[in-house]
């Protein structure tokens, strides 16, 4: 009986399988966690790029469409075009959203204008309220890769904001 126990504890058959069974959950968590982190950074980059593009496009609008007193554009079509460009990369909004699930909800992308009354020279000499600056911001729910399977990231939002001076046409 004693030799049987000694043989059992000295036997190394299956040791690698047992070690692999112990290490595998950690390896799987690291692999999928790394993929999720990469996808998060990529999605955040796409939102930041879209907001920058929207701010640049808004900065190229005519001075006649800017209203500093209301903090917005006088033409609703311009605001719609800015939001479409920010979300899809196209002015008409026919493209796919750059981040899955980024719908055309009006609260996800905001466009506002502020004016610097201290700057009334150069191209802003005809602007009585001063130099207009447009701010485009977005808040998008993060579309997790493995949310239904492993990670509950439904409460995470991707946020970005960009500002550009309105230069006129």
C-alpha positions in Angstrom: 0.0 0.0 0.0 2.8 2.4 0.9 4.6 1.8 -2.4 1.4 2.6 -4.3 1.1 6.1 -2.6 4.8 6.7 -3.2 4.4 5.8 -6.9 1.3 8.1 -7.2 3.1 11.1 -5.9 6.3 10.4 -7.9 4.4 10.0 -11.1 4.8 13.0 -13.5 2.4 11.9 -16.2 -0.2 14.6 -16.7 1.7 17.4 -14.8 1.8 19.6 -17.9 -2.0 19.2 -18.4 -2.7 20.1 -14.8 -0.4 23.2 -15.1 -2.1 24.2 -18.3 -5.5 23.8 -16.7 -4.4 26.2 -13.9 -2.8 28.8 -16.2 -5.3 28.8 -19.0 -8.0 31.0 -17.4 -5.4 33.7 -16.8 -4.1 33.5 -20.3 -7.6 33.7 -21.8 -8.4 36.7 -19.6 -5.2 38.4 -20.7 -5.8 37.7 -24.4 -9.4 38.8 -24.5 -8.7 41.8 -22.1 -6.0 42.9 -24.5 -8.2 42.7 -27.5 -11.0 44.6 -25.6 -8.5 47.3 -24.6 -7.3 47.7 -28.1 -10.8 47.9 -29.5 -11.6 50.6 -26.9 -8.6 52.7 -27.9 -9.4 52.3 -31.6 -13.1 53.3 -31.0 -12.1 56.3 -28.9 -9.7 57.4 -31.7 -12.5 57.2 -34.3 -14.7 59.4 -32.1 -11.9 61.9 -31.5 -11.1 62.0 -35.3 -14.8 62.5 -36.2 -15.2 65.4 -33.7 -12.0 67.0 -35.1 -13.3 66.7 -38.6 -16.6 68.1 -37.6 -15.0 71.1 -35.9 -12.8 71.8 -39.0 -15.8 71.6 -41.3 -17.8 73.9 -39.0 -14.9 76.4 -38.9 -15.1 76.7 -42.7 -18.7 78.0 -42.7 -19.7 81.5 -43.7 -19.8 84.2 -41.1 -23.4 84.9 -42.1 -24.4 81.5 -40.7 -22.9 82.2 -37.3 -25.0 83.7 -34.5 -23.0 84.6 -31.4 -26.0 85.7 -29.4 -27.8 82.4 -29.6 -24.5 80.3 -29.5 -25.3 78.4 -32.7 -25.6 78.5 -36.5 -28.6 80.3 -38.1 -29.0 77.5 -40.7 -30.2 74.2 -39.3 -28.9 72.4 -42.4 -25.3 73.4 -41.4 -25.7 71.9 -38.0 -27.1 68.7 -39.5 -24.2 68.5 -41.9 -21.7 69.0 -39.1 -23.3 66.2 -37.0 -23.4 63.9 -40.0 -19.8 64.5 -40.8 -18.8 63.9 -37.2 -20.7 60.7 -37.0 -20.3 59.1 -40.5 -17.5 61.1 -42.3 -20.0 62.3 -44.9 -21.9 65.5 -45.0 -25.1 64.0 -46.2 -25.0 61.2 -43.5 -25.3 58.3 -46.0 -22.2 56.5 -44.7 -22.0 54.0 -41.9 -21.3 55.4 -38.4 -17.6 55.2 -37.7 -18.4 53.5 -34.3 -21.0 50.8 -34.3 -24.2 51.9 -32.5 -23.4 55.7 -33.0 -26.9 56.7 -34.2 -28.0 60.1 -35.3 -29.4 60.9 -31.9 -29.2 64.7 -31.5 -27.8 64.5 -28.0 -24.7 62.5 -29.0 -23.2 65.3 -31.0 -23.5 68.9 -29.9 -22.4 72.0 -31.8 -22.0 75.4 -30.0 -20.5 78.8 -30.8 -18.9 81.4 -28.6 -17.4 84.7 -29.6 -14.2 86.4 -28.4 -15.1 90.1 -28.3 -11.5 91.0 -27.8 -10.6 89.9 -31.3 -12.0 92.3 -33.9 -9.0 92.7 -36.3 -8.0 91.0 -39.5 -10.7 88.7 -41.0 -12.9 89.4 -37.9 -12.9 93.2 -38.4 -16.5 93.1 -39.8 -17.7 90.8 -37.0 -19.2 93.1 -34.3 -19.2 90.3 -31.6 -15.6 89.3 -32.3 -14.0 86.1 -33.5 -16.5 83.2 -33.4 -15.2 79.8 -32.2 -17.2 76.6 -32.8 -17.1 73.7 -30.4 -18.1 70.2 -31.4 -18.4 67.5 -28.8 -19.7 63.9 -28.8 -20.5 61.3 -26.2 -21.0 57.8 -27.6 -21.8 54.6 -25.8 -18.9 52.1 -26.1 -19.8 49.1 -28.2 -17.9 46.3 -26.3 -16.5 43.4 -28.3 -17.1 40.8 -25.6 -19.8 42.6 -23.6 -22.4 39.8 -23.8 -19.8 37.1 -23.1 -17.5 38.3 -20.4 -17.0 42.0 -19.8 -19.9 44.3 -18.8 -18.8 47.7 -20.2 -22.2 49.0 -21.0 -21.7 52.1 -18.7 -18.6 53.4 -20.5 -18.9 56.3 -22.9 -16.5 57.6 -25.4 -16.2 61.4 -25.1 -14.4 63.9 -27.3 -14.4 67.7 -27.9 -12.7 69.9 -30.5 -12.7 73.6 -31.1 -12.0 75.6 -34.2 -12.1 79.3 -35.2 -14.7 80.1 -37.8 -12.8 81.4 -40.8 -15.6 82.0 -43.2 -15.8 80.9 -46.8 
